[in-house]
Amino acid sequence: MLLFVGLGNPGTKYAKNRHNIGFMALERIAEDNGFGPWKQKFQAELCEGRLGAEKVILLKPLTFMNLSGQSVGEAMRFYKLTPQEITVFHDELDLAPGKARVKMGGGHAGHNGLRSIHQHISEDYQRVRLGIGHPGRKELVAQYVLQDFAKADAEWLDDLMRGLSDGAPELANGKKDKFLNAIAQRMAPAKPAKPKPQAQARPAETPDKPPAEDTRSPMQKLVDKFR
C-alpha cells in the first residue's frame, strides 16, 4: 500500500490557488483512475483505489498548509506505513510553470507544508515537485502562491494534470522515468512527421528535329558563302 498526499488549503476560496496544485493533482488522478468516493478521516479527505498493481490511498489534508504533517502522520501510523511509502505532491517555486520533478528526501526549502511533514514523519519521503514559477522577489512569494492561476495558465495546467494522471500508475510502480515521460508527452506532444516531398516528374524531352534538306545548287551555295 502507498500513500499519495496532495498539499493545499481547504475551501472554495483557495481551490484555484497556485498553492493548491497538489490538491488538483490528486483530484485528477482520482477522477481518471476510478478511485472510490472521497471521505473524511485523519483531518483530511481521502479516497482509495488502485494504480497498476498497487493499492493507493489519496490524502488531502484539511488542516491548512502549515499543519499538513498532523494529518499525514496520523494516516501513516494508522496504515503502518514508512515515510518511504509516502509521496507528496506540492507546488515548487524553483521550477518553471508546468515542469515536474521527482525527489526522494532532502530539505523543505521553506515550504511550510513540507516543513510540517518533516516535523511529523521525518524528511525521508518522496516528493513530486510541480513548477509554478517564481514572482521574482522574495517578498512577493506569499501573495503569489495564494493567487489563482491566471487564465493564460489554463492550457499548460490542464496538460500537466493529464500527464500526472497518465503517469500515476508508473509512479506507484516505482518507474519514475516513465512517470515523467508521460508528463512530457502531454506537455510537448510529438509532432506528426512531415511527409517527404515527392520528386517532381521531369518533363519528357522532345527529340531533336532532323536538319532540313539543303536544296540549293552548288553555284548558289558558293554565292551564299561570300555574301
ZALUMLO-421547 format. One record per residue: residue in one letter; y, x, z of N, C-alpha, C, O in turn. Coordinates in Angstrom, 2 decimals, decimal comma. Atoms other than C-alpha are relative to their C-alpha. Layout:
<atoms>
  residuo      n_v      n_u      n_w     ca_v     ca_u     ca_w      c_v      c_u      c_w      o_v      o_u      o_w
        A        Y        X        Z        Y        X        Z        Y        X        Z        Y        X        Z
...
</atoms>
This chain:
<atoms>
  residuo      n_v      n_u      n_w     ca_v     ca_u     ca_w      c_v      c_u      c_w      o_v      o_u      o_w
        M    -1,20     0,84     0,00     0,00     0,00     0,00     1,25     0,88     0,00     1,28     1,93     0,63
        L    -1,27    -0,71     0,07     3,54     1,12    -0,80     1,14    -0,94     0,41     1,02    -2,16     0,30
        L    -1,20     0,76    -0,35     6,96     0,00     0,41     1,15     0,48    -0,87     1,55     1,64    -0,79
        F    -1,19    -0,28     0,80     9,83    -0,14    -2,09     1,19    -0,68     0,69     1,16    -1,88     0,95
        V    -1,18     0,51    -0,71    13,22    -0,56    -0,39     1,22     0,07    -0,92     1,47     1,10    -1,55
        G    -1,25     0,00     0,74    16,43    -1,58    -2,14     1,15    -0,08     0,99     1,11    -0,89     1,92
        L    -1,13     0,01    -0,92    19,74    -0,85    -0,42     1,16    -0,83    -0,56     1,42    -0,85    -1,76
        G    -1,14     0,82     0,37    22,72    -3,19    -0,42     0,51    -0,73     1,23     0,07    -0,48     2,35
        N    -0,53     0,85    -1,07    24,70    -5,66     1,66    -0,34    -1,45    -0,31    -0,29    -1,85    -1,47
        P     0,41     1,39     0,24    23,60    -9,30     2,13     1,19    -0,91    -0,28     2,32    -0,64     0,14
        G    -1,02     1,02     0,24    25,54   -12,32     0,89     0,58     0,07    -1,40     0,62     1,13    -2,02
        T    -0,54     0,09     1,37    27,12   -13,51    -2,36     1,26     0,84    -0,18     1,56     1,26    -1,29
        K    -1,23    -0,80     0,08    30,34   -11,63    -1,55    -0,27     1,39    -0,55     0,56     1,97    -1,25
        Y     0,33    -1,38     0,37    28,56    -8,32    -2,14    -0,99     0,09    -1,16    -1,31     1,19    -1,61
        A     1,17     0,02     0,90    25,91    -9,37    -4,67     0,18     0,86    -1,26    -0,79     1,46    -1,73
        K    -0,22    -0,74     1,24    27,54    -7,71    -7,71     0,71     1,33     0,21     1,16     1,96    -0,74
        N    -0,63    -1,29    -0,31    28,97    -4,66    -5,92    -0,82     1,16    -0,53    -2,03     1,06    -0,67
        R     0,72    -1,22     0,39    28,11    -1,17    -7,13    -0,96     0,45     1,09    -2,03     0,98     0,81
        H     0,81    -0,41    -1,14    26,74    -0,52    -3,63    -1,31    -0,78     0,06    -2,24    -0,38     0,76
        N     1,18     0,87    -0,07    24,16    -3,28    -4,23    -0,99     0,22    -1,14    -1,86    -0,61    -1,36
        I     0,88    -0,22     1,13    22,41    -1,75    -7,22    -1,47     0,12     0,44    -2,37    -0,16    -0,35
        G     1,37    -0,05    -0,52    19,33    -1,16    -5,03    -0,61    -1,38     0,13    -1,77    -1,59    -0,22
        F     0,45     1,39    -0,06    19,06    -4,90    -4,33    -0,32    -0,51    -1,41    -1,35    -1,13    -1,64
        M     0,17     0,47     1,39    19,49    -5,60    -8,07    -1,30     0,52    -0,59    -2,01    -0,22    -1,28
        A     1,21    -0,61     0,55    16,67    -3,21    -8,94    -1,26    -0,71     0,49    -2,15    -1,03    -0,30
        L     1,18     0,66    -0,55    14,16    -4,84    -6,59    -0,13    -1,43    -0,49    -1,23    -1,91    -0,75
        E     0,05     1,38     0,49    15,12    -8,35    -7,71    -0,55    -0,05    -1,42    -1,32    -0,96    -1,76
        R     0,49    -0,02     1,38    14,46    -7,41   -11,34    -1,49     0,36    -0,05    -2,25    -0,23    -0,82
        I     1,41    -0,36    -0,05    11,14    -5,73   -10,51    -0,85    -1,19     0,43    -1,90    -1,46    -0,15
        A     0,74     1,16    -0,50    10,01    -8,81    -8,55    -0,11    -1,08    -1,07    -1,17    -1,66    -1,27
        E    -0,03     1,07     1,01    11,05   -11,22   -11,31    -0,91     0,32    -1,19    -1,65    -0,55    -1,65
        D     0,73    -0,36     1,21     9,47    -9,32   -14,19    -1,48     0,26     0,24    -2,28     0,19    -0,70
        N     1,38    -0,40    -0,26     6,23    -8,35   -12,45    -0,77    -1,02     0,83    -1,81    -0,70     1,41
        G     0,76     1,10    -0,60     5,21   -11,70   -10,96    -0,24     0,11     1,50    -1,31    -0,27     1,98
        F     0,15    -0,08    -1,46     5,80   -10,99    -7,26     0,12    -1,39     0,63     0,66    -2,32     0,03
        G    -0,07     1,26    -0,73     5,46   -13,75    -4,67     1,42    -0,32     0,42     2,33     0,47     0,20
        P    -1,36     0,40    -0,40     8,45   -15,63    -3,23     0,55     0,90     1,10    -0,20     1,47     1,89
        W    -0,66    -0,77    -1,05    10,97   -13,85    -1,06    -0,06    -0,76     1,32     0,11    -1,98     1,35
        K    -0,01     0,59    -1,34    10,67   -14,49     2,68     0,69     0,97     0,96     0,87     2,14     0,63
        Q    -0,73    -0,84    -0,94    12,47   -13,17     5,74    -0,91     0,54     1,10    -1,66    -0,21     1,74
        K     0,77    -0,68    -1,03    10,87   -10,65     8,08     0,56     1,40     0,16     1,10     1,96    -0,79
        F    -0,49    -1,36    -0,28    11,81    -7,31     9,69     1,51     0,11    -0,28     1,97     1,14    -0,79
        Q    -1,44     0,00     0,27    15,53    -8,23     9,46     0,28     0,26    -1,48     1,21     0,97    -1,84
        A    -0,09    -0,27     1,44    15,08    -8,28     5,71    -0,58    -1,17    -0,78    -1,21    -2,06    -0,22
        E     0,74     0,83     0,94    13,99   -10,26     2,69    -1,09     0,86    -0,62    -0,84     2,00    -1,00
        L     1,08    -0,78     0,60    10,62    -9,17     1,36    -0,89    -0,90    -0,85    -0,94    -2,12    -0,66
        C     1,02     0,69     0,78     8,02   -10,15    -1,21    -1,09     1,00    -0,34    -0,89     2,21    -0,26
        E     1,17    -0,84     0,25     4,59    -8,84    -2,19    -0,52    -0,21    -1,41    -0,35    -1,28    -2,00
        G     0,61     0,09     1,32     2,85    -8,12    -5,45    -0,75     1,28    -0,32    -1,00     2,10     0,56
        R     0,72    -1,20     0,44     1,03    -5,50    -7,48     0,76     0,65    -1,14     1,30    -0,02    -2,02
        L    -0,54    -0,81     1,10     2,34    -2,74    -9,68    -1,12     0,95    -0,42    -1,43     1,91     0,28
        G     1,17    -0,78     0,39    -0,54    -1,29   -11,64    -1,11    -0,26     0,99    -1,44    -1,41     1,27
        A     1,11     0,13    -0,94    -3,35    -0,62    -9,19     0,45    -0,12     1,45    -0,37    -0,29     2,35
        E    -0,51    -0,08    -1,37    -1,08    -0,56    -6,13     0,56    -1,33     0,48     1,27    -2,02    -0,25
        K    -0,69     1,09    -0,66    -0,14    -3,33    -3,73     1,33     0,53     0,51     1,39     1,60     1,12
        V    -1,34    -0,47    -0,34     3,61    -3,07    -3,14     0,78    -1,09     0,73     0,77    -2,25     0,33
        I    -0,94     0,86    -0,72     6,00    -4,63    -0,62     1,41     0,37    -0,45     1,78     1,54    -0,40
        L    -1,41    -0,22     0,32     9,60    -5,03    -1,82     0,84    -0,48     1,17     0,64    -1,59     1,66
        L    -0,76     0,28    -1,22    12,13    -4,96     1,02     1,50     0,17    -0,24     1,94     1,22    -0,71
        K    -1,45    -0,08     0,07    15,87    -5,76     1,03     0,56    -0,24     1,41     0,63    -1,38     1,85
        P    -0,52     0,16    -1,36    17,35    -5,10     4,50     1,23    -0,92     0,03     2,10    -0,83    -0,83
        L    -1,13     0,91    -0,17    19,76    -7,81     5,70     0,91     0,45     1,15     1,72    -0,34     1,64
        T    -0,73    -0,52    -1,16    21,27    -5,59     8,42     1,38     0,55    -0,36     2,09     1,05     0,51
        F    -1,12    -0,72     0,58    24,16    -4,41     6,21    -0,37     1,48    -0,12    -1,21     2,01     0,61
        M     0,39    -1,34     0,44    24,06    -0,95     4,69    -0,16     0,99     1,14    -1,14     1,73     1,18
        N    -0,03    -1,05    -1,02    24,89     1,12     7,77    -1,17    -0,06     0,98    -1,43     0,91     1,70
        L     1,12     0,14    -0,93    21,88    -0,22     9,72    -1,32    -0,22    -0,73    -2,28    -0,74    -0,16
        S     1,21     0,23     0,81    19,30    -0,28     6,92    -1,26     0,57     0,63    -2,34    -0,01     0,48
        G     1,17    -0,67    -0,56    16,99     2,06     8,80    -0,74    -0,83     1,03    -1,94    -0,66     1,21
        Q     0,66     0,85    -0,99    16,30    -0,53    11,51    -1,09    -0,84    -0,67    -2,22    -0,91    -0,19
        S     0,94     0,85     0,73    14,63    -2,84     9,01    -1,14     0,81    -0,60    -2,31     0,44    -0,49
        V     1,01    -0,84     0,64    12,82    -0,07     7,13    -1,00     0,53     1,04    -2,20     0,55     0,80
        G     0,87    -0,51    -1,06    11,47     1,39    10,39    -0,97    -1,06     0,52    -2,14    -0,77     0,75
        E     0,87     1,09    -0,46    10,13    -1,98    11,54    -1,14    -0,25    -0,99    -2,30    -0,35    -0,60
        A     1,01     0,27     1,02     8,33    -2,59     8,26    -1,01     1,14    -0,08    -2,21     0,89    -0,20
        M     0,89    -1,15     0,09     6,89     0,94     8,14    -1,02    -0,01     1,14    -2,21     0,23     0,92
        R     0,90     0,00    -1,15     5,43     0,64    11,62    -0,99    -1,16    -0,07    -2,16    -1,01     0,27
        F     0,87     1,18     0,08     4,04    -2,87    11,03    -1,15     0,24    -0,99    -2,30    -0,09    -0,70
        Y     1,01    -0,22     1,03     2,18    -1,85     7,86    -0,72     1,33     0,15    -1,58     1,68    -0,66
        K     0,64    -1,29    -0,29     1,17     1,53     9,36     0,11     0,96    -1,19    -0,87     1,58    -1,61
        L    -0,26    -0,88     1,13     2,75     3,46     6,50     0,61     1,31     0,48     1,10     1,40     1,61
        T    -0,69    -1,27    -0,26     4,02     7,03     6,39     1,29     0,00    -0,81     1,42    -0,76    -1,77
        P    -1,23    -0,08     0,79     7,51     7,95     5,15    -0,27     0,32    -1,47     0,47    -0,13    -2,35
        Q     0,32    -0,38     1,39     5,87     9,43     2,02    -0,45    -1,20    -0,85    -0,47    -1,11    -2,08
        E     0,41     1,21     0,73     4,67     5,92     1,09     1,16    -0,97    -0,20     0,97    -2,12    -0,61
        I    -1,20     0,84     0,13     8,22     4,58     1,04     0,90     0,57    -1,09     1,13     1,78    -1,15
        T    -0,95    -0,38     1,04    10,58     4,67    -1,96     1,25    -0,86     0,17     1,16    -2,08     0,24
        V    -1,28     0,69    -0,19    14,26     3,77    -1,55     0,82     0,07    -1,27     1,06     1,16    -1,80
        F    -0,86     0,10     1,17    16,38     2,59    -4,49     1,45    -0,13     0,49     1,76    -1,03     1,28
        H    -1,38     0,04    -0,52    20,08     3,32    -3,93     1,00     0,48    -1,04     0,64     1,15    -2,02
        D    -1,09    -0,43     0,88    23,43     3,89    -5,62     0,28     1,48     0,22     0,14     1,99     1,33
        E    -0,25    -1,44    -0,06    24,35     7,50    -6,41     1,31     0,33    -0,69     1,43     0,21    -1,91
        L    -1,32    -0,35     0,53    27,96     8,61    -6,85    -0,04     1,24    -0,89     0,76     1,36    -1,81
        D     0,03    -1,29     0,70    26,98    12,04    -8,17    -0,77    -0,04    -1,31    -1,01     1,00    -1,92
        L     0,64     0,16     1,31    25,18    10,65   -11,23     0,86    -0,92    -0,86     1,46    -1,87    -0,36
        A    -0,76     0,83     0,92    26,86     9,20   -14,30    -0,58    -1,41    -0,05    -1,78    -1,58     0,16
        P     0,51     1,37     0,07    26,58     5,42   -14,70    -1,19    -0,12    -0,95    -1,15     0,34    -2,09
        G     1,18     0,21     0,82    23,14     4,45   -15,97    -1,06     1,08     0,11    -2,19     0,88    -0,33
        K     0,98    -1,06    -0,18    21,43     7,73   -15,09    -0,89    -0,31     1,21    -0,45    -0,97     2,16
        A     0,92     0,20    -1,11    18,38     7,69   -12,81    -0,78     1,28     0,25    -1,17     1,98    -0,68
        R     0,78    -1,18    -0,38    16,60    10,44   -10,91    -0,92    -0,38     1,16    -0,60    -1,28     1,93
        V     0,93     0,20    -1,10    13,62    10,56    -8,53    -0,03     1,26     0,84    -0,12     2,37     0,31
        K    -0,05    -1,15    -0,90    13,70    12,80    -5,48    -0,82    -0,29     1,25    -0,78    -1,41     1,78
        M     0,75     0,13    -1,25    11,40    13,36    -2,52     0,68     0,82     1,08     0,87     2,03     0,93
        G    -0,61    -0,71    -1,13    13,06    14,23     0,79     1,41     0,47    -0,29     1,99     0,15    -1,33
        G    -1,35    -0,54     0,16    16,36    16,02     1,28     1,02    -0,74     0,84     0,68    -1,64     1,60
        G    -1,07     0,57    -0,80    19,73    15,12     2,78     0,44    -1,37    -0,49    -0,06    -1,88    -1,49
        H    -0,49     1,33     0,36    21,63    11,84     2,67     1,32     0,05    -0,76     1,78    -0,98    -1,25
        A    -1,24    -0,20     0,78    24,82    13,28     1,04     1,09    -0,99     0,39     1,90    -1,38    -0,45
        G    -1,05     0,89    -0,46    26,99    10,99     3,15    -0,24    -1,47    -0,27     0,60    -2,30     0,08
        H     0,31     1,41     0,27    25,32     7,76     2,00    -0,43    -0,66     1,31    -1,42    -0,25     1,92
        N     0,25     0,57    -1,32    25,38     5,51     5,07    -1,36    -0,69     0,11    -1,98    -0,68     1,18
        G     1,32     0,63    -0,04    22,23     3,59     4,13    -1,10     1,03     0,19    -2,02     0,84     0,99
        L     1,00    -1,07    -0,15    20,22     6,79     3,72     0,12     0,67     1,37    -0,89     1,03     1,98
        R    -0,20    -0,61    -1,33    21,76     8,22     6,89    -0,76    -0,80     1,07    -1,42    -0,22     1,93
        S     0,69     0,86    -0,96    20,42     5,24     8,85    -1,52     0,11    -0,13    -2,23     0,15     0,88
        I     1,44    -0,12     0,21    16,97     5,52     7,28    -0,50     1,34     0,52    -1,58     1,41     1,12
        H     0,35    -1,32    -0,57    16,90     9,24     8,15    -0,23    -0,11     1,50    -1,19     0,45     2,04
        Q     0,06     0,09    -1,46    17,50     8,32    11,78    -1,23    -0,75     0,49    -1,72    -0,49     1,60
        H     1,11     0,85    -0,46    14,65     5,79    11,90    -1,37     0,43    -0,49    -2,37     0,13     0,17
        I     1,35    -0,36     0,50    11,84     7,26     9,77    -0,11     1,46    -0,42    -1,18     1,88    -0,87
        S    -0,09    -1,39     0,46    12,88    10,90     9,01     0,47     0,03    -1,45     0,68    -1,02    -2,05
        E    -0,50    -0,14     1,37    14,02    12,25     5,64    -1,11     0,13    -1,03    -0,83     0,32    -2,22
        D     1,13    -0,31     0,88    10,53    12,59     4,16    -0,46    -1,21    -0,81    -1,66    -1,51    -0,85
        Y     0,35     1,15     0,85    10,65     9,55     1,86     0,55     0,25    -1,41     1,40     1,12    -1,62
        Q    -0,42    -0,16     1,40    11,12     9,19    -1,89     1,22    -0,87    -0,28     1,36    -1,97     0,25
        R    -1,19     0,77     0,38    14,42     8,07    -3,41     0,05    -0,14    -1,51    -0,32     0,78    -2,24
        V    -0,37     0,20     1,39    15,29     6,57    -6,78     1,52    -0,11    -0,01     2,09    -1,11     0,43
        R    -1,47    -0,09     0,00    18,91     7,58    -7,29     0,54    -0,63    -1,28     0,21    -0,20    -2,38
        L    -0,50     0,76     1,13    20,78     5,17    -9,55     1,50     0,26    -0,17     2,31    -0,12     0,68
        G    -1,37    -0,45     0,19    24,01     6,53   -11,00     0,99    -1,14    -0,18     0,76    -2,07    -0,96
        I    -1,10     0,96     0,17    27,22     4,52   -10,62     1,30     0,73    -0,33     2,34     0,09    -0,52
        G    -1,22    -0,77     0,27    29,69     7,35   -11,30     0,85     0,16     1,25     0,59    -0,45     2,28
        H    -0,89    -0,31    -1,13    32,46     8,65    -9,03     1,42    -0,39    -0,37     1,84    -0,18    -1,51
        P    -1,37     0,42     0,32    36,01     7,28    -8,79     0,96     1,17    -0,21     2,08     0,98    -0,70
        G    -0,83    -1,17     0,24    37,38    10,83    -8,89     0,58     0,63     1,25     0,75     1,85     1,31
        R    -0,56    -0,53    -1,26    38,83    11,18    -5,39    -0,77    -0,58     1,18    -1,15    -1,75     1,18
        K     0,81     0,38    -1,14    37,02    11,05    -2,05     0,55    -1,23     0,71    -0,21    -2,08     1,17
        E    -0,60     1,12    -0,75    39,49     8,61    -0,50    -0,17    -1,35    -0,72     0,08    -2,40    -0,14
        L     0,20     1,23     0,75    38,70     6,07    -3,23    -1,45    -0,51     0,04    -1,73    -1,61    -0,45
        V     1,42     0,32     0,07    34,92     6,03    -2,68    -0,33    -1,34     0,66    -1,02    -2,16     0,07
        A     0,35     1,22    -0,73    34,72     3,24    -0,06     0,40    -1,25    -0,78    -0,37    -2,20    -0,86
        Q    -0,46     1,14     0,79    36,77     0,86    -2,19    -0,82    -0,14    -1,28    -1,16    -1,25    -1,70
        Y     0,71     0,00     1,29    34,94     1,85    -5,36    -1,40    -0,61     0,13    -1,78    -1,45    -0,69
        V     1,38     0,48    -0,11    31,39     1,18    -4,12    -0,07    -1,48     0,38    -1,07    -2,14     0,10
        L    -0,01     1,40    -0,40    32,38    -2,21    -2,70     0,69    -0,90    -1,02     0,96    -2,06    -0,74
        Q    -0,51     0,81     1,10    33,86    -3,38    -6,00    -1,16    -0,43    -0,90    -2,18     0,26    -1,00
        D     1,01     0,45     0,96    31,86    -5,40    -8,51    -0,04     0,93    -1,20     0,95     1,59    -1,53
        F     0,09    -0,70     1,27    30,58    -3,71   -11,62     0,97    -0,65    -0,99     1,15    -1,87    -0,99
        A    -0,93     0,51     1,00    33,10    -4,05   -14,44    -0,77    -0,71    -1,11    -1,97    -0,47    -1,31
        K     0,64     0,70     1,12    32,39    -6,33   -17,40    -0,53     1,00    -1,03    -1,56     0,77    -1,66
        A     0,43    -1,01     0,97    32,14    -3,20   -19,55    -1,31     0,66     0,40    -1,96     1,31    -0,43
        D     1,24    -0,61    -0,48    29,18    -2,08   -17,41    -1,22    -0,89    -0,26    -2,35    -0,44    -0,08
        A     1,09     0,98     0,05    27,09    -5,19   -18,13    -1,16     0,45    -0,88    -2,32     0,28    -0,52
        E     1,07    -0,34     0,94    25,17    -3,81   -21,11    -0,88     1,12     0,52    -2,10     1,00     0,53
        W     0,83    -1,10    -0,49    24,08    -0,48   -19,66    -0,72    -0,38     1,30    -1,84     0,08     1,55
        L     0,62     0,40    -1,27    23,38    -2,10   -16,27    -1,26    -0,83    -0,28    -2,28    -0,64     0,38
        D     1,17     0,80     0,34    21,02    -4,64   -17,85    -1,10     0,87    -0,59    -2,28     0,68    -0,28
        D     1,00    -0,91     0,56    19,29    -1,89   -19,84    -0,68     0,81     1,10    -1,89     1,03     1,07
        L     0,55    -0,77    -1,12    18,86     0,13   -16,65    -0,98    -0,84     0,80    -2,06    -0,37     1,16
        M     0,89     0,88    -0,76    17,36    -2,84   -14,79    -1,31    -0,24    -0,74    -2,38    -0,23    -0,14
        R     1,20     0,20     0,80    14,94    -3,48   -17,64    -0,89     1,24     0,05    -2,11     1,14     0,18
        G     0,76    -1,24    -0,05    13,92     0,17   -17,65    -0,69     0,22     1,33    -1,84     0,65     1,38
        L     0,59    -0,13    -1,32    13,35     0,22   -13,90    -1,22    -0,91     0,14    -2,24    -0,51     0,70
        S     1,10     0,96    -0,08    11,16    -2,88   -14,18    -1,17     0,44    -0,87    -2,32     0,37    -0,45
        D     1,06    -0,49     0,89     9,23    -1,48   -17,16    -0,79     1,13     0,64    -2,02     1,17     0,57
        G     0,63    -1,21    -0,52     8,53     1,77   -15,36    -0,54    -0,11     1,41    -1,18     0,82     1,90
        A     0,41     0,13    -1,40     7,84     0,41   -11,87    -1,50     0,24     0,23    -1,85     0,90     1,21
        P     1,43    -0,30    -0,22     4,02     0,45   -12,29    -0,30     1,49    -0,07    -1,16     1,98     0,66
        E     0,21    -1,44     0,09     4,21     4,11   -13,32     0,47     0,69     1,28    -0,17     1,62     1,76
        L    -0,51    -0,58    -1,25     6,32     4,93   -10,26    -0,99    -0,25     1,14    -1,26     0,64     1,94
        A     0,95     0,33    -1,06     3,84     3,14    -7,99    -1,26     0,84    -0,11    -1,90     1,15     0,90
        N     1,19    -0,83     0,21     1,02     5,18    -9,52     0,29     1,49     0,05    -0,58     2,30    -0,26
        G    -0,34    -1,40    -0,18     2,87     8,43    -8,88     0,37     0,75    -1,26     0,46     1,98    -1,25
        K    -0,32    -0,64     1,28     3,78     9,10   -12,51     1,52    -0,05    -0,23     2,02    -0,89    -0,98
        K    -1,46     0,03     0,02     7,46     9,90   -12,11     0,56     0,23    -1,40     1,53    -0,41    -1,79
        D    -0,51    -0,30     1,35     7,92    11,34   -15,60    -0,09    -1,22    -0,89     0,83    -1,50    -1,66
        K     0,15     1,20     0,83     6,58     8,19   -17,24     0,96    -1,10     0,45     1,45    -1,87    -0,37
        F    -0,98     0,96    -0,53     8,79     6,07   -14,96     1,38     0,28    -0,59     2,05    -0,63    -1,07
        L    -1,31    -0,37     0,53    11,89     7,98   -16,03     0,05    -0,16    -1,51     1,10    -0,49    -2,07
        N     0,05     0,18     1,45    10,77     7,87   -19,66     0,19    -1,47    -0,38     0,83    -1,77    -1,39
        A    -0,17     1,43     0,26    10,57     4,07   -19,50     1,48    -0,40     0,09     1,97    -1,22    -0,68
        I    -1,44     0,26    -0,12    14,19     4,01   -18,32     0,74     0,57    -1,19     1,61    -0,09    -1,76
        A    -0,69    -0,66     1,11    15,28     6,46   -21,00    -0,17    -0,80    -1,30     0,76    -0,86    -2,11
        Q     0,24     0,77     1,22    13,72     4,30   -23,72     0,86    -1,24    -0,05     1,28    -1,67    -1,13
        R    -0,88     1,17    -0,05    15,73     1,30   -22,57     1,47     0,40    -0,18     2,25    -0,30    -0,83
        M    -1,39    -0,42     0,06    18,95     3,27   -22,21     0,39     0,55    -1,37     1,54     0,40    -1,80
        A    -0,28    -0,57     1,33    18,67     5,02   -25,59    -1,22    -0,25    -0,88    -1,98     0,68    -1,14
        P     1,19     0,30     0,79    16,06     3,23   -27,72    -0,07     0,83    -1,26     0,95     1,17    -1,86
        A     0,20    -0,84     1,18    14,57     5,23   -30,55     0,56    -0,71    -1,23     0,33    -1,90    -1,44
        K    -0,58     0,57     1,21    16,44     4,70   -33,79    -1,07    -0,08    -1,09    -1,88     0,84    -1,23
        P     1,00     0,09     1,08    14,36     3,44   -36,72     0,21     1,11    -1,02     1,34     1,48    -1,35
        A    -0,09    -1,10     0,97    13,55     6,16   -39,20     0,69    -0,48    -1,27     0,41    -1,57    -1,77
        K    -0,69     0,35     1,23    15,81     6,15   -42,21    -0,96     0,17    -1,18    -1,66     1,17    -1,26
        P     0,89    -0,15     1,17    13,94     5,50   -45,47     0,44     1,18    -0,85     1,63     1,42    -1,05
        K    -0,32    -1,15     0,84    13,71     8,55   -47,66     0,56    -0,48    -1,34     0,02    -1,42    -1,93
        P    -0,56     0,43     1,29    15,88     8,26   -50,75    -1,00     0,22    -1,12    -1,62     1,28    -1,22
        Q     0,93    -0,12     1,10    13,80     7,60   -53,81     0,61     0,82    -1,12     1,80     0,68    -1,43
        A    -0,50    -0,84     1,10    14,10    10,11   -56,62     0,35    -0,90    -1,19    -0,45    -1,72    -1,63
        Q    -0,44     0,80     1,14    16,07     8,60   -59,44    -0,71     0,48    -1,27    -0,84     1,67    -1,53
        A     0,69    -0,34     1,25    14,23     8,42   -62,74     0,99     0,63    -0,98     2,08     0,10    -1,21
        R    -0,87    -0,68     0,98    15,69    10,84   -65,26    -0,05    -0,77    -1,31    -1,11    -1,20    -1,74
        P    -0,01     0,72     1,29    16,82     9,18   -68,49    -0,85     0,73    -1,04    -0,86     1,96    -1,11
        A     0,87    -0,59     1,04    14,41     9,71   -71,36     0,86     0,76    -1,00     1,91     0,30    -1,44
        E    -0,75    -0,82     0,95    15,54    12,46   -73,65    -0,22    -0,52    -1,42    -1,34    -0,80    -1,84
        T     0,11     0,46     1,40    16,32    11,35   -77,18    -0,30     1,20    -0,88     0,36     2,23    -0,76
        P     0,36    -1,15     0,86    14,67    13,58   -79,81     1,13     0,33    -0,95     1,84    -0,54    -1,45
        D    -1,05    -0,44     0,94    16,99    15,64   -81,93    -0,27    -0,55    -1,40    -1,41    -0,60    -1,87
        K     0,15     0,49     1,37    17,68    14,19   -85,35    -0,21     1,18    -0,95     0,43     2,23    -0,78
        P     0,20    -1,10     0,97    16,41    16,32   -88,23     1,28     0,19    -0,82     1,96    -0,78    -1,13
        P    -1,21    -0,24     0,79    19,24    18,01   -90,18    -0,06    -0,71    -1,36    -1,10    -0,79    -2,00
        A    -0,07     0,71     1,30    20,44    16,08   -93,24    -0,27     0,99    -1,15     0,12     2,15    -1,10
        E     0,34    -0,85     1,16    19,16    17,42   -96,58     1,25     0,37    -0,79     2,06    -0,50    -1,13
        D    -1,17    -0,51     0,76    21,75    19,59   -98,41    -0,25    -0,21    -1,50    -1,13     0,41    -2,09
        T     0,21     0,35     1,42    22,09    18,14  -101,93     0,99     0,69    -0,95     1,05     0,37    -2,13
        R    -0,98    -0,68     0,86    24,85    20,49  -103,18    -0,70     0,95    -0,98    -1,79     1,47    -0,72
        S     0,52    -0,96     0,97    24,31    22,60  -106,27     0,34     1,40     0,46     1,23     1,57     1,29
        P    -0,30    -1,39    -0,39    24,26    26,42  -105,93     1,46     0,35    -0,23     2,06     1,04     0,60
        M    -1,41    -0,30     0,29    27,71    26,60  -107,56     0,90    -0,64     1,05     1,87    -0,03     1,48
        Q    -0,83     0,70    -1,00    29,13    24,02  -105,11    -0,09     0,71     1,33     0,92     0,85     2,03
        K     0,15    -0,73    -1,26    27,68    25,90  -102,15     0,86     1,24     0,02     1,47     1,55     1,04
        L    -0,80    -1,24     0,07    29,39    29,13  -103,36     1,47    -0,32     0,12     2,19     0,40     0,81
        V    -1,40     0,40    -0,07    32,72    27,34  -103,82     0,37    -0,38     1,44     1,42     0,02     1,95
        D    -0,28     0,43    -1,39    32,50    25,75  -100,34     0,05     1,19     0,95     0,79     1,16     1,94
        K     0,04    -1,18    -0,88    31,76    29,14   -98,78     1,32     0,70     0,05     1,70     1,24     1,09
        F    -1,26    -0,75     0,05    35,07    30,61   -99,91     1,21    -0,90     0,18     2,34    -0,45    -0,04
        R    -1,15     0,86    -0,25    37,26    27,61   -99,09     0,63     0,37     1,33     1,62    -0,24     1,74
</atoms>
